[in-house]
């Protein structure tokens, strides 16, 4: 088999590789440079398979870095993103291991930061639900949420309720919307009812 053409893709850093006049793969410029493959070069199946694996690992890892540079992700979030982008599972697994070794993925740190950012706007129950959906295990979640006590939860509920109910009338429609709003944030019915009564008793 012979490399018959290497064609640049647009303005990027990727190239179409043709073997025996047939399209083989889209290869990153960095991988082409490392392997020093040139037009007219003879290649075998083993070399082509290694080229494809090296290229997949390189592309998957660098795509991961670009995503993590924009916002922190849990392992599950990043894995799901890469799967959606059709990267091979083997490449994804190797990228995840490498990213963990470098400290770019750390579910414990992700959990801490998520709680710190959303603690004042979401209940303990809501935080736990969302973190589980993002792939954080129960042991990590429980250890990070253990310091949030019931008094703090009620106080958060009061602040959110006061903000929501400001300048709203005391009627059934408001009450229904308020309860739906607070339930969506994960607060207990008893706390929601208490804050409803507190807000309108204060006005009275």
Protein Blocks (a to p, Z undefined) as FASTA:
>chain_A
ZZfbdcdehjbfbdcddeehiafbdcdfklmmmnopaehiacdfklmmmmmmmmmmmmmm
mmmmmmmmmpccdfklmmmmmmmnopafklmmmmmmmmmmnopacfklmmmmmmmmmmmm
pcfklmmmmmmmnopafklmmmmmmmpcfklmmmmmmmmmmmmmgopacdfklmmmmmmm
mmmnopafklmmmmmmmmmmmmZZ
